[in-house]
Amino acid sequence: MFVRNLPRDWVIWYDAQVRKGLKAFVTQITGPLIRIIGDRVVPGVKAAILKTLGLLLVKVPANLKPFLPQLQRTFIKSLSEPVLFVQTPARKCLTLLISLQPRLDPLIAELTTGIKTAEDKSVRDAMWGSLLGLLSGLEGKDITDVSKKTVETILVDTLFTTGENDDIIRKFAAKCFAVYCKYLSAEEAKTLISSKLLSKSILDDLNAAYMKRHGLMETVSRILIKCPDVITSNAAIWSATVSKVIEGFESNKSVVLEATVSSANSILMLNASDSILEDEEVVVLLKALVDLAKEGLEAVSPHLQLLVPTLMQLVRERQTTQIQMFYKSTCSGLDNTAARNTNDYAKRVLSKLAEKESDDEGGDDDDEGSDDF
């Protein structure tokens, strides 16, 4: 508490002194800690040791390089503990270890093997979390073609061959797929998406089980957020993506619908800035959102904070009727202030657009946009 209240320059000086003091003892500290955690100690002690090793990795990372192989084995082994407060610091330590590792291929091999062989669900989740952290830290590093193949195989298998109780695992795999695409070159990413994600065999098999469509929609939604260029820059990939997102609204599974709504929002947001959709596609997506909101807000409500700003941008386009319908269906999902502000703003803007549209067309019909919400 005392250090936190010091001026910034003093804190920097204090931190430097701590680092300098640790350097002299890091070898004497780290070796025994690794040996102790390898013994049969209670989970609380393991968690404390892992947090200590994590602090050492933050404070004096260069001095721990001689211990990297032992630390990697220690952290991987700790991930296999079916105790969350041991798995969490182990996963964080592995993430810290990535920047120090000259080669990440052995770690990729260990994590992918651990995912395949883990019997405990919490252990498997922890392994997936660590793989996500590893893939997020790949920028500027090289991995072998064998490692790339290993990663791609486990991602695709998880997305399209897992069962009904593996929704969370598919979400992990989708996040990893998007992060991995961001690491690859643009051409490699497009090839991967075309051959593994949007291949004919995958698309033809989507109706066989909802899990396959869930895997596809989750991955598309993540890619559209992380690296949309790999989809939008290729006409064939973009067309197939939009088509499958529209199809996703036909599902009756909540996990598929949630991923579909997220994907639709990203597509509409991209279109609001670059106009890359056909007018008919905008109408279809908006109508699908309207119909879904009328049935129930469960799938839409988690995305309202993103959807409403997106639709506000689309107000500039003349899809006024569909947008107005959407607001009528979804304003009840916002808090009172947000709903009132959105309602008032939308009513003013849509009314003006409807009037302008009517004037441009020379029509005498009443404005649709002036109706009260």
C-alpha positions as CSV (number, residue, x, y, z in Angstrom):
1,M,0.0,0.0,0.0
2,F,2.9,2.3,0.9
3,V,4.5,1.8,-2.6
4,R,1.3,2.5,-4.4
5,N,1.1,5.9,-2.8
6,L,4.6,6.9,-3.9
7,P,5.2,9.3,-6.8
8,R,5.7,7.4,-10.1
9,D,9.5,8.0,-10.3
10,W,9.9,6.6,-6.9
11,V,7.9,3.5,-7.8
12,I,10.1,3.0,-10.9
13,W,13.2,3.3,-8.7
14,Y,11.8,0.9,-6.1
15,D,10.9,-1.7,-8.7
16,A,14.4,-1.4,-10.2
17,Q,15.9,-2.1,-6.8
18,V,13.7,-5.1,-6.3
19,R,14.8,-6.5,-9.6
20,K,18.4,-5.9,-8.8
21,G,18.1,-7.6,-5.4
22,L,16.3,-10.6,-6.9
23,K,19.0,-11.2,-9.6
24,A,21.5,-12.3,-6.9
25,F,19.2,-14.9,-5.5
26,V,17.1,-16.1,-8.5
27,T,19.0,-19.3,-8.9
28,Q,18.8,-20.1,-5.2
29,I,15.1,-19.4,-5.2
30,T,13.9,-21.0,-8.5
31,G,15.6,-24.4,-8.1
32,P,14.1,-25.4,-4.8
33,L,10.6,-24.1,-5.8
34,I,10.6,-26.3,-8.9
35,R,11.7,-29.3,-6.8
36,I,9.1,-28.7,-4.1
37,I,6.2,-28.3,-6.5
38,G,7.1,-31.7,-8.0
39,D,6.5,-33.4,-4.7
40,R,3.2,-34.3,-3.3
41,V,2.2,-31.0,-1.8
42,V,-1.3,-29.7,-1.3
43,P,-3.0,-27.6,-4.0
44,G,-2.7,-24.4,-2.0
45,V,1.0,-24.7,-1.7
46,K,1.3,-25.4,-5.5
47,A,-0.8,-22.3,-6.3
48,A,1.5,-20.2,-4.1
49,I,4.6,-21.6,-5.7
50,L,3.2,-21.0,-9.2
51,K,2.4,-17.4,-8.3
52,T,5.9,-16.9,-7.0
53,L,7.4,-18.3,-10.2
54,G,5.1,-16.0,-12.2
55,L,6.4,-13.0,-10.3
56,L,10.0,-14.1,-11.0
57,L,9.1,-14.4,-14.7
58,V,7.8,-10.8,-14.6
59,K,10.6,-9.3,-12.5
60,V,13.7,-11.1,-13.8
61,P,12.8,-13.1,-16.9
62,A,16.3,-13.1,-18.4
63,N,17.8,-14.8,-15.3
64,L,15.3,-17.6,-15.6
65,K,16.3,-18.8,-19.1
66,P,18.5,-21.7,-17.7
67,F,15.3,-23.0,-16.1
68,L,13.0,-22.8,-19.1
69,P,12.7,-26.6,-19.8
70,Q,12.0,-27.4,-16.1
71,L,9.5,-24.5,-15.9
72,Q,7.6,-25.6,-19.0
73,R,7.3,-29.1,-17.6
74,T,6.2,-27.8,-14.2
75,F,3.5,-25.5,-15.7
76,I,2.2,-28.2,-18.0
77,K,2.0,-30.7,-15.2
78,S,0.2,-28.1,-13.0
79,L,-2.4,-27.6,-15.8
80,S,-3.3,-31.3,-15.3
81,E,-4.3,-30.6,-11.7
82,P,-8.1,-30.7,-11.6
83,V,-8.1,-27.6,-9.3
84,L,-9.0,-24.2,-10.8
85,F,-6.8,-22.1,-8.4
86,V,-3.8,-24.2,-9.5
87,Q,-4.7,-24.2,-13.2
88,T,-5.1,-20.5,-13.4
89,P,-1.6,-19.4,-12.3
90,A,-0.1,-22.3,-14.3
91,R,-1.8,-21.0,-17.5
92,K,-0.7,-17.4,-16.8
93,C,2.9,-18.6,-16.2
94,L,2.9,-20.5,-19.5
95,T,1.8,-17.3,-21.3
96,L,4.7,-15.4,-19.7
97,L,7.0,-18.2,-20.8
98,I,6.1,-17.8,-24.5
99,S,8.1,-14.6,-25.0
100,L,11.3,-16.3,-23.5
101,Q,11.1,-19.5,-25.5
102,P,13.4,-19.7,-28.6
103,R,11.3,-22.5,-30.0
104,L,7.6,-23.0,-29.3
105,D,7.1,-26.3,-31.2
106,P,7.7,-28.5,-28.1
107,L,5.1,-26.5,-26.2
108,I,2.6,-26.8,-29.0
109,A,3.1,-30.6,-29.1
110,E,2.7,-30.9,-25.3
111,L,-0.5,-28.8,-25.2
112,T,-2.2,-30.5,-28.2
113,T,-1.4,-33.9,-26.8
114,G,-2.7,-32.8,-23.4
115,I,-6.0,-31.6,-25.0
116,K,-6.4,-35.0,-26.7
117,T,-5.6,-37.1,-23.6
118,A,-7.2,-35.0,-20.8
119,E,-10.1,-36.9,-19.2
120,D,-11.1,-34.2,-16.7
121,K,-13.1,-31.4,-18.3
122,S,-11.5,-28.6,-16.3
123,V,-8.0,-29.9,-17.3
124,R,-9.0,-29.9,-20.9
125,D,-10.4,-26.3,-20.6
126,A,-7.2,-25.2,-19.0
127,M,-5.2,-26.7,-21.8
128,W,-7.3,-24.9,-24.4
129,G,-6.8,-21.7,-22.5
130,S,-3.1,-22.2,-22.6
131,L,-3.1,-23.0,-26.3
132,L,-5.1,-19.8,-26.9
133,G,-2.5,-17.8,-25.0
134,L,0.3,-19.5,-26.9
135,L,-1.3,-18.7,-30.3
136,S,-1.9,-15.1,-29.2
137,G,1.8,-14.8,-28.6
138,L,3.0,-16.2,-31.9
139,E,3.5,-12.8,-33.6
140,G,7.1,-12.4,-34.7
141,K,7.9,-16.1,-34.0
142,D,8.3,-19.0,-36.4
143,I,6.8,-22.5,-36.0
144,T,7.5,-25.5,-38.2
145,D,5.0,-26.8,-40.8
146,V,4.6,-29.9,-38.6
147,S,3.4,-27.6,-35.7
148,K,1.1,-25.7,-38.1
149,K,-0.4,-29.0,-39.2
150,T,-0.9,-30.2,-35.6
151,V,-2.7,-26.9,-34.6
152,E,-4.9,-26.9,-37.7
153,T,-5.9,-30.6,-37.3
154,I,-6.9,-30.2,-33.6
155,L,-8.8,-27.0,-34.3
156,V,-10.8,-28.4,-37.2
157,D,-11.5,-31.7,-35.5
158,T,-12.8,-29.9,-32.4
159,L,-15.0,-27.5,-34.4
160,F,-16.7,-30.2,-36.4
161,T,-16.5,-33.6,-34.7
162,T,-17.2,-32.8,-31.0
163,G,-20.5,-33.7,-29.3
164,E,-23.5,-32.0,-27.8
165,N,-21.9,-31.3,-24.5
166,D,-18.8,-29.6,-26.0
167,D,-20.2,-26.1,-26.7
168,I,-17.6,-24.4,-24.6
169,I,-14.8,-26.4,-26.2
170,R,-16.0,-25.4,-29.6
171,K,-15.9,-21.7,-28.5
172,F,-12.3,-22.2,-27.4
173,A,-11.4,-23.8,-30.7
174,A,-13.1,-20.9,-32.6
175,K,-11.1,-18.3,-30.6
176,C,-7.9,-20.2,-31.3
177,F,-8.8,-20.5,-35.0
178,A,-9.3,-16.7,-35.4
179,V,-6.1,-15.9,-33.5
180,Y,-4.2,-18.5,-35.6
181,C,-5.5,-16.9,-38.8
182,K,-4.3,-13.5,-37.7
183,Y,-0.8,-15.0,-37.2
184,L,-0.7,-16.6,-40.7
185,S,0.0,-14.6,-43.8
186,A,-3.1,-13.4,-45.7
187,E,-2.8,-16.0,-48.4
188,E,-2.2,-18.8,-45.8
189,A,-5.3,-17.7,-43.9
190,K,-7.5,-17.6,-46.9
191,T,-6.3,-21.1,-48.0
192,L,-7.0,-22.4,-44.5
193,I,-10.5,-20.9,-44.4
194,S,-11.4,-22.2,-47.9
195,S,-10.0,-25.7,-47.5
196,K,-10.9,-26.4,-43.8
197,L,-13.7,-24.0,-42.7
198,L,-15.8,-23.4,-45.9
199,S,-14.9,-26.5,-47.9
200,K,-17.7,-28.3,-49.8
201,S,-17.6,-31.3,-47.5
202,I,-18.1,-29.2,-44.4
203,L,-20.8,-27.0,-45.9
204,D,-22.7,-30.1,-47.3
205,D,-22.6,-31.7,-43.8
206,L,-23.9,-28.7,-41.8
207,N,-27.4,-30.1,-41.5
208,A,-26.3,-33.4,-40.2
209,A,-25.9,-32.1,-36.6
210,Y,-26.3,-28.6,-35.0
211,M,-22.8,-29.0,-33.5
212,K,-21.2,-28.6,-37.0
213,R,-23.1,-25.4,-37.7
214,H,-22.2,-24.1,-34.2
215,G,-18.5,-24.7,-34.9
216,L,-18.7,-22.8,-38.2
217,M,-20.8,-19.9,-36.8
218,E,-18.5,-19.5,-33.7
219,T,-15.4,-19.4,-35.9
220,V,-16.9,-17.0,-38.4
221,S,-17.9,-14.6,-35.7
222,R,-14.4,-14.7,-34.1
223,I,-12.7,-14.2,-37.5
224,L,-14.9,-11.2,-38.4
225,I,-13.8,-9.6,-35.1
226,K,-10.1,-10.5,-35.1
227,C,-9.1,-10.4,-38.8
228,P,-12.1,-9.6,-41.0
229,D,-9.8,-8.8,-44.0
230,V,-9.1,-12.4,-44.7
231,I,-12.9,-12.9,-45.3
232,T,-13.9,-9.6,-46.9
233,S,-10.9,-9.4,-49.3
234,N,-11.9,-12.7,-51.1
235,A,-15.2,-12.6,-53.0
236,A,-15.9,-16.3,-52.8
237,I,-15.1,-16.5,-49.1
238,W,-17.2,-13.4,-48.4
239,S,-20.2,-14.7,-50.4
240,A,-20.1,-18.1,-48.7
241,T,-19.8,-16.5,-45.2
242,V,-22.8,-14.2,-45.7
243,S,-24.9,-17.1,-47.1
244,K,-24.1,-19.3,-44.1
245,V,-24.8,-16.6,-41.6
246,I,-28.2,-16.0,-43.1
247,E,-28.8,-19.8,-43.0
248,G,-27.7,-19.8,-39.3
249,F,-30.9,-17.9,-38.3
250,E,-32.9,-21.0,-39.3
251,S,-31.4,-23.0,-36.4
252,N,-33.4,-23.6,-33.2
253,K,-30.4,-24.0,-31.0
254,S,-29.5,-21.0,-28.8
255,V,-25.7,-21.5,-29.1
256,V,-25.9,-21.4,-32.9
257,L,-28.3,-18.3,-32.9
258,E,-26.0,-16.4,-30.5
259,A,-23.0,-17.0,-32.8
260,T,-25.1,-16.1,-35.8
261,V,-26.3,-12.8,-34.3
262,S,-22.7,-11.9,-33.4
263,S,-21.6,-12.7,-37.0
264,A,-24.5,-10.7,-38.5
265,N,-23.6,-7.7,-36.3
266,S,-20.0,-7.8,-37.5
267,I,-21.1,-8.1,-41.1
268,L,-23.5,-5.2,-40.8
269,M,-20.8,-3.1,-39.1
270,L,-18.3,-3.8,-41.9
271,N,-21.0,-2.9,-44.4
272,A,-21.8,0.4,-42.6
273,S,-18.2,1.6,-43.2
274,D,-17.4,-0.1,-46.6
275,S,-20.8,-0.9,-48.3
276,I,-19.7,-4.4,-49.2
277,L,-23.1,-6.0,-49.0
278,E,-25.8,-6.1,-51.6
279,D,-29.0,-4.1,-50.6
280,E,-31.0,-7.4,-50.6
281,E,-28.5,-9.0,-48.2
282,V,-28.8,-6.1,-45.8
283,V,-32.6,-6.4,-45.8
284,V,-32.4,-10.2,-45.3
285,L,-30.0,-9.9,-42.3
286,L,-32.1,-7.1,-40.7
287,K,-35.3,-9.0,-41.2
288,A,-33.7,-12.1,-39.7
289,L,-32.7,-10.1,-36.6
290,V,-36.3,-8.7,-36.4
291,D,-37.9,-12.1,-36.6
292,L,-35.5,-13.5,-34.0
293,A,-36.2,-10.6,-31.7
294,K,-39.9,-11.1,-32.1
295,E,-39.6,-14.7,-31.0
296,G,-37.5,-13.8,-27.9
297,L,-34.6,-11.7,-26.9
298,E,-32.5,-14.5,-25.4
299,A,-30.2,-14.8,-28.5
300,V,-30.2,-11.1,-29.3
301,S,-30.0,-9.4,-25.9
302,P,-26.3,-10.3,-25.2
303,H,-25.4,-8.4,-28.4
304,L,-27.6,-5.3,-28.0
305,Q,-24.8,-3.0,-26.9
306,L,-23.1,-3.8,-30.2
307,L,-26.1,-4.1,-32.4
308,V,-27.7,-0.8,-31.6
309,P,-24.7,1.4,-32.6
310,T,-24.3,-0.7,-35.8
311,L,-28.0,-0.1,-36.7
312,M,-27.6,3.6,-35.9
313,Q,-24.9,3.7,-38.6
314,L,-27.1,1.8,-41.0
315,V,-29.8,4.5,-40.5
316,R,-27.9,6.5,-43.2
317,E,-28.9,3.8,-45.7
318,R,-32.6,3.7,-46.6
319,Q,-33.4,0.5,-44.8
320,T,-35.7,2.5,-42.5
321,T,-38.6,0.1,-42.2
322,Q,-36.5,-2.8,-41.2
323,I,-34.4,-0.8,-38.7
324,Q,-37.6,0.7,-37.2
325,M,-39.0,-2.8,-36.8
326,F,-35.9,-4.0,-35.1
327,Y,-36.0,-1.1,-32.6
328,K,-39.6,-1.8,-31.8
329,S,-38.7,-5.4,-31.0
330,T,-35.5,-4.8,-29.0
331,C,-35.8,-1.5,-27.1
332,S,-37.4,-3.5,-24.3
333,G,-34.0,-5.3,-23.8
334,L,-32.2,-2.1,-22.9
335,D,-32.4,-0.2,-19.6
336,N,-34.9,2.6,-19.3
337,T,-32.5,5.4,-20.1
338,A,-30.9,3.7,-23.0
339,A,-34.2,2.6,-24.4
340,R,-35.7,6.1,-24.2
341,N,-32.7,7.8,-25.7
342,T,-32.5,5.2,-28.5
343,N,-36.2,5.4,-29.1
344,D,-36.2,9.2,-29.3
345,Y,-33.2,9.5,-31.5
346,A,-34.3,6.7,-33.9
347,K,-37.8,8.2,-34.2
348,R,-36.4,11.7,-35.1
349,V,-33.8,10.4,-37.6
350,L,-36.0,7.8,-39.2
351,S,-38.9,10.2,-39.6
352,K,-36.6,12.7,-41.4
353,L,-35.2,9.9,-43.7
354,A,-38.7,8.7,-44.4
355,E,-39.9,12.2,-45.3
356,K,-36.9,12.7,-47.6
357,E,-37.4,9.3,-49.2
358,S,-41.0,10.1,-49.8
359,D,-40.1,13.5,-51.3
360,D,-37.4,12.0,-53.6
361,E,-39.9,9.4,-54.9
362,G,-42.7,12.1,-55.3
363,G,-45.1,9.8,-53.4
364,D,-48.1,11.0,-51.4
365,D,-48.2,8.1,-49.0
366,D,-47.9,8.7,-45.2
367,D,-44.4,8.3,-43.7
368,E,-43.7,4.9,-42.2
369,G,-40.9,6.4,-40.2
370,S,-43.1,8.8,-38.4
371,D,-45.1,6.2,-36.6
372,D,-44.7,6.1,-32.8
373,F,-42.6,3.3,-31.3
